[in-house]
C-alpha cells in the first residue's frame, strides 16, 4: 500500500511540475525575436533621449579600473556587448530565470579579470552593480518582462533571501548613471543581439 501511495505521489509531481525552461516565455529582442541563451547583447534603454545610452563598464569614484556598471552618458552610445546566460540549459533565455551577465574574459598576466555582474553593498550611493569587486553580496540576477512587449528589467536577490530589488539607475556626485539595486524603480531595457560573427 505504501509503495502504491508513493508511486501516486511521484506520478502526480512528475505530471504537474514544469521546469521554467519549458514553460516560461522566452526573452525577446527589441524586434520580438527570441534571443539566444549565452548570446552577446547591447542592453539599451527602453526610451532613448532619457539621459543616456547603453550599459557599459566605467571607472567611477576612486577606482583605478573599470569596475562600475553604468549607463553610457551619450544617447548615441550603445554601450558594450554583454553575454547573458541563463542557468537553464536551453537554446533561449526563459523570462524570470536566473542569469549571469558578463563580458569576455580579459587575461592580465597570470590572472584573469573578473567580468561578471555582482552587487556590492555599503557604497555611498547604496548597493551598486560592479564587476571584479571584492566581497560582493552572495546572490543572483534574474531577467523579467517590464511594462511592455520586448522590454525587460533585471532583479537582484540575495542568496539568504534578506532582500530583492530592481536594478535601477542612481547618480553619483560626478553625474555618472550607476546601476544600483533599488526597491522602487527599475531600468527598463531592450536587448539587441549581436550576430555571432560580430560578437567575438
N, C-alpha and C positions, 0 to 999 in steps of 0.2 A: 504494500500500500504506500509506504514512504517513497519508494522509487517511482511509483506512478505519479505521486504528487510532485516530486522533484522534476520529473520529466515534463509535466504540465507547466510548471513554473518556468522551466528552461524554454519550452516552446513559446509560451506567452511573451517572455522577454525577448527572444530571438525575433519574433514576428512584430513586436512593437517598437523595438529600438532601431532608430535610423541614425547612423553617424552623420555629423554635419556635412561631411564631404559629398554625400549623395543626396541630401535633402535641401541644403541651403542654396539660395540663389547665387549664381556666380557673379563675382565682381566684374564690372564692365568698364571700358574706357570712355573717353569723352564722346565718342561716336556710337556707343552702345554695343561695341564688340566685346566678347568675352576675353578677358586678359589671361595671359599665360602665368601659371604658378612658377615663380623663380625668374620671371622676366625682368627687364630693365625699363624703368618708367621715369618720366618727368612728373613731379607732383605739383600741379598748378592750381592757383586759387580758383574757386568757383566763379567769382566775378573779377575780371580784370579792371584795373583802374581804381582798385580799393587800397592803394598804397604799396603794392609790392607784386613781385613776380613769383617764380617757382621756388622750391625748397632746396637749400644747399648748406654746406658747412662753411663756417667763418671763424675768424679769430675775434673774440669779444673780451671786454674787460682786460684783465691782466694775463690772459692766456698767451702762450708762445707758439701754439699751433692751432689748427682748425678743429676745435673741439665742440663748438656750438652749432646746433642745427637751427637755421634761421630762414625766414622768408627773404628772398632777394629784394634789395631796395628799389631796383628799376623794374617797372611793369613789363618791359620787353624781354627780361631775362628769364629763361626757362628753368634756371637753377642747374642742378647737376643730376645725372641719371642715378636712380636708386634701384636696388634689387629688392623686390618684395616676394617673400617666400612664406607660404602657409605651412603650418606644421602638418597638415593633412596631405597625404601622398595622392595628389590628383593633378590633372592637367590644368585645372583652373583654381582660382582663389575663391573659396566659399565666403559669402558675407558672414560676418560675425566670428570668423576664425582668428585664432592667434597667428600673428605674423612676425617675421624677422625682417627688419628694414635695414639695409646696409648698402655700402658701395664696394667697389673692387678692393681687395686686399692690397696694401702697399707695403713692400718689403723695405725695411730700414736696417741695412747691415745684417746682423744676426737675428733681428726680431721682426715681427710683423705688427704693423699698426692696427689697433682695434678699430673696426669700422661699423659696428652695429649700434643702432639707436639704443640708448639706455635712459633711465630717469634718474636725476641727481637732485636730492633734497638739500635744504639748508643754504641755498644761494640767495643773494639779496632780492632777486626778482621772484623767488619761490622755487618750486620744483621744475627743473628745466630738462629738455631733451638734449642729450650730449652724445658724442661718440668718443671712445677712448678715455673716458673719465674714470678716475679712481673711486672705488666704493659706491657704485650705483645702487639704487633700490632693487631688490630682488623682485622681479615681476615681469609682465609681458604686455605687448601692444596687441590690439585687435583692430580689425577694419569693419566699419559699419556703414550702411546706407544712411545718408544725411537727408536733407529736406526735399530733394528732387531726384529724378532718374539720373543715373550715371554720376551722381555726386556722393562723396563719401567723407567720413571723418575717422580719425584714429582715437582709440581709447586706451589708456594705460591702467592696469590693475596690479596692485602689489600682490605678491605671492601669498602673503599672510592674510589677505582679504581686509587689511586695515583701511584701504581706500581704493577707489577707482575714480578716474577723472578724464574728461575730454582733453585732447591735445588742442590747445588754442594758441593765441599769439599774445605776448606781453612785450612792452617796450622797455629797454634799459635806458640808462642816463644818456647814452650816446645816440639813442634813436634806433638801435638795432631791433628788428622784429623777431624776437626769440620764440621758439616753440616751447611751450610750457604746459604742465599738467594742470588743468583748471576744472573746477566743478561746474561752472555755469555756462561757458560758451566754448564753441569748437571752431577750429579752422576747417572749413568745408573746401574740398578739393575735387578735381577731376584728374584722371590718370591719362597720360599719353604714352603708349608703349613704343619703345624704340624697336625698329626692325632688328632682328638678331644679328645681321651683318654689321650694323652700325653700333651695336650696344657694347662691343668689346673695346 
